[in-house]
Amino acid sequence: MASPVVCVVGGGTAGLEGLLLARRLLGSAADLCLIVPDRMFRYRPMSPDSLFRPAKERGLAIADIVSEAGSRWVADRAVLVDEEQRSVVTRDGETVTFDFLLLAVGARPRRALRQGYLWARGDDPVFLDQILGELAAGTVRNVAVVVPRGARWPIPAYELALVLAWTAAGTPAHITLITTESEPLGALGAAAAEAVAHELAAAGVELITGVEAIDAVGDDATRSDSASVFLVPELDADAAGALTGKPTGSVGGARHGDSARVFDRLISLPTVDGPSVAGVATDAAGFIEVDTTLKVCGSERAWAAGACVAAGLEHSALAARQADAAIAAIAEQCADGVAADLTIPSGAPELTGMLLTGQRDEWLAENPRGTREPSTRCLWWPPGRAVGQMLAQHIAAWDPSTEHAMLRSRGGLLIRVPVPLGRSPEAAVTPRAPVSDDVRRARIRDIENRQLMAVRRREREADAELRALSTRLDALAAHQQQVIRELQQHGYLRARSDGSSSHTPDSG
């Protein structure tokens, strides 16, 4: 009997955690396949000497992780899941068969506001240094930080507001935090909302909750560092989805009940769209709908984890726990349970971490005024992407500098909250309609067209490489001729009658 094929789609925290755990739980009882176009997994460990400041970004080659897991690697992007045929179709038209599938394809961040600066986690943008310098110099006095609808992990905005306020203390500057949430960090519970509200008040940050910031300028507005927005009150029906719904978008003018605000500088988090994978159940924003066991709604062989899932919050640590739970469920279906020495969460995994409080003085000590690219990690622990019971162990083995990098925080509120995940297993799901012959033929034509386009794309890439190589060869030949002429001018070579050169012996 052939070994079952477990296919993992995605090369982020959830995907790689799932791949490594699948090999750990299933051993040689299953064939593994990873589908991801990325060549590297990027992460930023914390500095071993600092509670707040991350080290430089590092990377692990996907090829090394695939080799460690004993997996096949398809370096491409998944575009369609055909559950009836138990196959995944890639962008280039390759058909990858599976018995069990874990979708961990991430999400797509994008701007919600056209004005101001976009704050994306990773390398701290240069504009933050500029704004902090302007605050200290008194040339900027009014800065807003915005959590738009659909942000799904709002904590970076709260951290940024605190950092701006702590750095600008003693100046006339005013910092405002605007969020669609009805309470600050309300998704983390009442205690978290109260704690973060206290931190913001102590720092002098103005907090505006339950509103959506919308551009008050048209598409043809001249680019300016200042920003003008309407603050639109959230409707009661939208409040529960403040971190998962789509932004309203720009409007042509103020509406009744809206207020207009102008800020010298504005920084917003990106909103997030789902991956919209064809062939699986998704919500209106393109996120994959799952039940509380992380099984894709309407599916018998597919699970999903991480940022691609329709959920109230997303975080790398939560994504790793979701991947663990999904792979454990797959393992129970294709093997005799899971390894006894591993702890696998039952049901929907909870978000766990520490909401830091009272860290102002310590943060300022590590990030004094004028620090180039100061850390903005001051509110949530643990940070970073090197998480997961399998992935973290492997990263520590490959990168020993991360092993002791997780310093313990010295003050904060323990957070342990369930994260709503789509539907319950008992919820009624519309049966999947059988695929008609016309649809099947259309899919075959689509696969053939994708394969043809992939061949043509590779031909163009090969032609470009040949042209680049020819250019380099021409440059090398020209350089060679220049060297020969210079040697001839200095008497080291003499020209022959046939146009070539010969060495002139040293008479000395």
C-alpha positions in Angstrom: 0.0 0.0 0.0 1.4 3.4 -1.0 2.3 5.9 1.7 -0.1 8.8 2.1 1.0 12.1 0.7 0.8 15.0 3.0 1.2 18.3 1.1 2.0 21.6 2.8 1.4 24.9 0.9 3.3 27.9 2.2 6.8 28.7 3.5 6.1 30.9 6.5 6.0 30.0 10.2 2.9 27.9 9.9 4.0 26.1 6.8 7.4 25.2 7.9 6.3 24.3 11.4 3.7 22.0 9.9 6.2 20.3 7.5 8.7 19.6 10.3 6.0 18.3 12.7 4.5 16.1 10.0 7.9 14.3 9.6 8.3 14.1 13.4 4.8 12.6 13.9 4.6 10.4 10.8 8.2 9.3 10.3 8.6 7.3 7.2 4.9 6.5 7.1 4.1 9.4 4.8 5.5 11.2 1.8 5.8 15.0 2.3 5.6 17.7 -0.3 6.1 21.5 0.2 4.8 24.0 -2.3 6.3 27.5 -1.9 8.0 29.8 -4.4 10.2 31.5 -1.8 13.8 30.4 -1.5 14.4 31.8 2.0 12.6 31.9 5.4 13.4 35.3 7.0 13.3 35.9 10.7 14.7 38.4 13.2 15.8 36.9 16.6 16.0 39.2 19.6 19.4 40.3 20.7 20.7 38.1 23.6 21.6 41.3 25.5 18.4 43.3 25.1 14.7 42.8 26.0 13.5 45.1 23.2 16.0 45.4 20.4 15.9 42.7 17.7 19.1 41.5 16.0 19.7 41.8 12.3 17.4 39.8 10.0 18.6 36.3 9.3 17.5 33.7 6.8 17.2 29.9 6.4 17.3 28.3 3.0 14.0 26.5 2.2 16.1 23.8 0.5 17.8 23.1 3.9 14.5 22.8 5.7 13.1 20.6 3.0 16.1 18.3 3.1 15.9 18.1 6.9 12.2 17.1 6.6 12.9 14.6 3.8 10.3 16.3 1.7 9.8 17.0 -2.0 9.8 20.7 -2.9 7.8 22.3 -5.6 9.2 25.9 -6.0 5.9 27.5 -7.2 2.8 29.2 -6.1 -0.5 27.3 -5.5 -3.5 28.7 -7.4 -6.2 26.0 -7.2 -7.2 23.2 -4.9 -9.2 20.4 -6.6 -10.4 18.3 -3.7 -12.3 15.9 -5.9 -9.1 15.0 -7.8 -7.0 15.5 -4.6 -4.6 17.8 -6.4 -3.1 21.3 -6.2 -2.5 23.2 -9.4 0.4 25.7 -9.3 0.9 28.9 -11.2 3.0 27.1 -13.8 0.4 24.4 -14.3 2.1 21.6 -12.3 -0.4 19.2 -10.7 0.6 18.0 -7.2 -1.5 15.2 -5.8 -2.2 14.8 -2.1 -4.0 12.6 0.4 -4.0 15.3 3.1 -3.4 19.0 2.7 -2.3 21.9 5.0 -2.8 25.4 3.5 -0.6 28.0 5.2 -0.4 30.5 2.3 -0.4 33.7 4.4 -2.2 36.9 3.5 -1.7 39.9 1.4 -1.0 43.2 3.2 -1.9 46.5 1.5 -2.5 50.1 2.2 -5.8 51.2 3.7 -5.0 54.9 3.6 -3.3 56.6 0.7 -1.9 59.4 2.9 1.0 59.2 5.3 3.4 56.3 5.9 2.8 52.6 6.0 4.2 50.7 9.1 5.2 47.2 8.2 7.0 45.0 10.6 10.5 44.0 9.5 13.4 46.4 9.1 12.3 49.6 10.8 11.6 52.2 8.1 13.8 55.2 7.8 10.8 57.5 8.1 10.5 56.7 11.8 14.0 58.2 12.5 12.9 61.3 10.5 9.6 61.8 12.5 11.3 61.3 15.8 13.9 63.9 14.9 11.2 66.3 13.8 9.3 65.7 17.1 12.5 66.4 19.1 13.2 69.6 17.0 9.6 70.8 17.4 9.0 71.1 13.7 6.2 68.4 14.0 3.7 68.6 16.7 0.8 66.4 15.8 1.3 62.7 14.8 -1.4 60.1 14.4 -1.1 56.3 14.3 -4.0 54.4 12.7 -5.3 50.9 13.1 -7.5 50.3 10.0 -10.2 47.8 9.6 -8.8 44.4 8.8 -5.4 44.9 10.5 -5.8 41.6 12.5 -2.7 42.3 14.7 -3.0 45.9 16.0 -0.3 45.7 18.7 2.4 47.3 16.5 0.3 50.5 16.3 0.1 50.7 20.1 3.8 50.1 20.4 4.5 52.8 17.9 2.3 55.3 19.6 4.1 54.6 22.9 7.5 54.9 21.3 6.6 58.3 19.7 5.2 59.6 23.0 8.1 58.4 25.2 10.6 59.9 22.8 8.7 63.2 22.5 8.1 63.6 26.2 8.9 67.2 27.3 8.0 68.7 23.9 4.7 70.2 22.7 4.1 67.2 20.5 0.8 65.5 20.6 0.4 61.8 19.7 -3.0 60.3 18.7 -3.9 56.6 18.3 -7.0 56.0 16.1 -8.5 52.5 16.0 -11.6 50.7 14.7 -11.7 48.6 17.8 -14.4 49.5 20.3 -11.9 49.1 23.1 -8.0 49.2 22.8 -6.8 45.7 22.2 -10.3 44.5 23.1 -9.8 41.2 21.3 -7.2 40.3 24.1 -9.8 40.7 26.9 -11.0 43.3 29.3 -7.8 43.2 31.4 -5.6 43.8 28.4 -7.8 46.7 27.3 -7.6 48.3 30.7 -3.8 47.8 31.0 -3.0 49.3 27.5 -5.4 52.2 28.1 -3.5 53.0 31.3 -0.1 52.8 29.5 -1.3 55.2 26.7 -2.8 57.6 29.2 0.5 57.6 31.2 2.4 58.4 28.1 0.0 61.2 27.1 -1.3 59.5 24.0 -4.8 60.5 22.9 -6.9 57.4 22.2 -9.8 57.4 19.7 -11.6 54.1 19.5 -14.5 52.8 17.4 -13.8 54.9 14.3 -12.4 54.3 10.9 -10.0 56.8 9.4 -10.8 57.5 5.8 -8.8 59.7 3.4 -10.3 63.2 3.1 -8.5 63.9 -0.2 -9.0 62.7 -3.7 -6.8 60.3 -5.8 -5.3 63.3 -7.6 -4.2 65.1 -4.4 -0.6 66.3 -4.3 1.7 64.2 -2.1 2.3 65.8 1.3 3.7 64.7 4.6 0.6 66.1 6.4 -2.6 64.1 6.3 -6.3 65.0 6.4 -8.8 62.3 7.3 -12.4 61.8 8.2 -13.1 59.8 11.4 -16.1 57.7 10.6 -17.9 56.1 13.7 -18.1 52.3 13.4 -21.6 50.9 13.2 -22.6 48.4 16.0 -22.9 45.7 13.3 -19.3 46.3 12.2 -17.7 46.5 15.7 -17.2 42.8 16.0 -15.4 42.6 12.7 -13.2 45.7 13.2 -10.0 43.7 12.7 -11.3 41.3 10.1 -13.6 43.3 7.8 -12.6 45.3 4.7 -12.0 49.0 4.9 -14.8 51.2 3.7 -12.4 53.1 1.4 -12.2 56.8 0.4 -15.2 59.0 0.3 -15.7 62.3 -1.6 -16.7 64.3 1.5 -17.7 64.3 5.1 -20.9 62.5 6.1 -23.3 63.4 8.9 -21.6 62.4 12.2 -18.1 62.3 10.7 -15.3 64.5 12.0 -12.3 65.8 10.1 -8.8 65.8 11.5 -5.5 67.1 10.1 -2.2 65.7 11.3 1.4 66.8 10.6 2.4 63.2 10.1 0.3 60.0 9.9 1.4 56.4 10.2 -1.0 53.5 9.6 -0.8 49.8 9.8 -1.6 47.9 6.6 -4.9 46.1 6.2 -4.9 42.5 5.1 -6.6 40.6 2.3 -7.0 36.9 2.2 -5.1 34.8 -0.4 -8.3 33.8 -2.3 -7.2 30.3 -3.1 -9.6 28.9 -5.7 -11.4 25.7 -4.8 -11.6 26.3 -1.1 -14.3 28.0 1.0 -13.4 31.7 1.7 -15.1 34.7 3.2 -15.8 38.0 1.5 -12.2 39.2 2.2 -10.6 36.0 0.7 -9.6 34.3 4.0 -10.1 30.5 4.2 -13.1 29.5 6.2 -12.3 26.7 8.8 -14.2 25.1 11.6 -12.8 25.1 15.2 -10.7 22.0 14.3 -9.0 24.1 11.5 -10.4 21.8 8.8 -11.4 23.8 5.7 -15.2 24.1 5.6 -16.8 21.6 3.3 -13.6 19.6 3.0 -12.6 16.2 4.2 -8.9 16.3 3.5 -7.8 19.9 3.8 -6.8 22.0 6.8 -5.6 25.6 7.1 -3.4 27.6 9.5 -1.8 31.0 10.0 -2.6 34.3 8.4 -4.7 32.8 5.6 -7.4 31.6 8.0 -10.6 33.6 8.7 -9.9 34.5 12.3 -10.2 37.4 14.7 -6.4 37.7 15.3 -3.2 36.5 13.7 0.3 36.1 15.1 3.3 34.0 14.2 3.2 32.1 17.5 -0.6 31.5 17.1 0.1 30.3 13.5 2.6 27.8 14.7 0.2 26.4 17.3 -2.6 26.2 14.6 -0.2 24.3 12.3 0.6 21.9 15.1 -3.1 21.2 15.8 -3.8 20.7 12.1 -0.9 18.3 11.5 -1.9 16.4 14.6 -5.4 16.0 13.2 -3.9 14.8 9.9 -1.6 12.4 11.7 -4.5 10.8 13.5 -6.2 10.1 10.2 -3.2 8.5 8.4 -1.2 6.9 11.3 -1.7 5.6 14.9 -1.9 8.9 16.8 0.9 11.2 17.6 4.2 11.0 19.4 3.8 10.7 23.2 6.6 13.2 23.9 4.9 16.0 22.1 2.2 18.3 23.4 -0.4 19.1 20.8 -3.2 21.5 21.6 -6.7 20.0 21.3 -9.4 22.2 19.7 -8.7 25.7 18.4 -5.3 26.9 19.8 -5.3 29.9 22.1 -3.2 33.0 21.7 -0.7 33.2 24.5 1.9 35.8 25.4 2.7 38.6 27.7 1.4 42.2 27.5 4.2 44.2 28.8 3.5 47.1 31.2 5.7 49.6 33.0 8.6 49.3 30.5 9.1 53.0 29.7 12.3 53.6 31.6 13.9 50.4 30.4 12.9 51.1 26.8 14.3 54.6 27.0 17.6 53.2 28.5 18.0 50.9 25.5 16.8 53.5 23.0 17.9 57.0 24.1 16.9 60.0 22.0 18.8 60.1 18.8 19.1 56.3 18.5 19.2 55.3 14.8 16.4 52.9 14.0 15.1 52.5 17.6 13.2 49.4 18.5 9.5 49.6 18.6 8.9 46.3 20.3 7.8 47.3 23.8 4.4 45.9 24.4 4.1 42.2 23.4 6.3 39.2 24.4 7.5 37.0 22.8 8.2 38.9 19.5 9.7 37.5 16.3 9.0 34.7 13.9 11.4 32.0 15.3 8.6 30.2 17.1 6.9 26.8 17.1 7.9 23.7 19.0 9.6 22.2 15.9 10.7 25.3 13.9 12.2 27.1 16.9 14.2 24.0 17.8 15.5 23.7 14.3 16.4 27.3 14.1 18.3 27.1 17.4 20.2 24.1 16.0 21.1 25.9 12.7 21.6 29.3 14.3 23.0 28.8 17.9 23.0 32.6 18.5 19.2 32.4 18.9 19.2 29.8 21.6 19.6 32.1 24.5 18.0 35.2 22.9 14.7 35.0 24.6 15.2 37.1 27.8 12.3 36.9 30.2 10.2 40.0 30.6 10.0 41.5 34.1 6.5 42.9 34.2 3.3 42.4 32.4 -0.1 40.7 32.0 -0.3 37.1 31.0 -2.6 36.8 27.9 -4.4 33.6 27.1 -7.4 34.1 24.9 -9.3 31.9 22.5 -9.3 33.2 18.9 -12.6 32.8 17.0 -12.2 30.5 14.0 -15.1 30.5 11.5 -17.6 27.8 12.1 -18.0 25.0 14.6 -17.7 21.4 13.3 -21.5 21.0 13.8 -22.4 24.0 11.7 -24.3 23.3 8.6 -22.1 23.5 5.5 -23.4 23.6 2.0 -22.4 20.4 0.3 -19.8 20.8 -2.4 -21.4 20.6 -5.8 -19.9 17.9 -8.1 -17.6 19.3 -10.7 -19.2 19.2 -14.1 -17.6 17.9 -17.3 -17.4 21.5 -18.7 -15.6 22.8 -15.6 -13.2 19.8 -15.7 -12.4 20.5 -19.3 -11.9 24.2 -18.6 -9.5 23.3 -15.8 -7.5 21.1 -18.1 -7.3 23.9 -20.6 -6.2 26.3 -17.9 -3.5 23.9 -16.8 -2.3 23.5 -20.3 -2.3 27.3 -20.8 -0.3 27.8 -17.5 2.2 25.2 -18.6 2.6 26.9 -22.0 3.0 30.3 -20.3 5.6 28.8 -18.0 7.6 27.5 -20.9 7.4 30.9 -22.7 8.4 32.7 -19.5 11.4 30.4 -19.0 12.4 31.0 -22.7 12.3 34.7 -22.1 14.4 34.4 -18.9 16.9 32.2 -20.8 17.1 34.8 -23.6 17.7 37.5 -21.1 20.4 35.5 -19.4 22.1 34.8 -22.8 21.9 38.5 -23.6 23.4 39.4 -20.3 26.2 36.8 -20.7 26.9 38.1 -24.2 27.2 41.7 -22.9 29.6 40.5 -20.2 31.7 38.6 -22.7 31.8 41.7 -25.0 32.9 43.8 -22.0 35.6 41.2 -21.1 36.9 41.1 -24.7 37.0 44.9 -24.8 38.9 45.0 -21.5 41.3 42.4 -22.8 42.1 44.4 -25.9 42.6 47.5 -23.7 45.1 45.6 -21.5 46.9 44.4 -24.6 47.2 47.9 -26.0 48.5 49.2 -22.7 51.1 46.5 -22.5 52.2 47.2 -26.1 52.5 50.9 -25.3 54.9 50.1 -22.4 56.9 47.7 -24.5 55.9 44.4 -22.9 54.2 43.1 -26.0 55.0 43.7 -29.7 52.5 43.4 -32.5 53.0 40.6 -35.1 52.2 40.9 -38.8 49.1 38.7 -38.3 47.7 41.2 -35.8 48.4 39.1 -32.7 50.9 39.9 -29.9 54.0 38.3 -28.6 55.9 38.7 -25.4 59.0 41.0 -25.5 61.8 39.4 -23.4 63.2 41.5 -20.6 66.7 42.6 -21.8 67.7 43.2 -18.2 
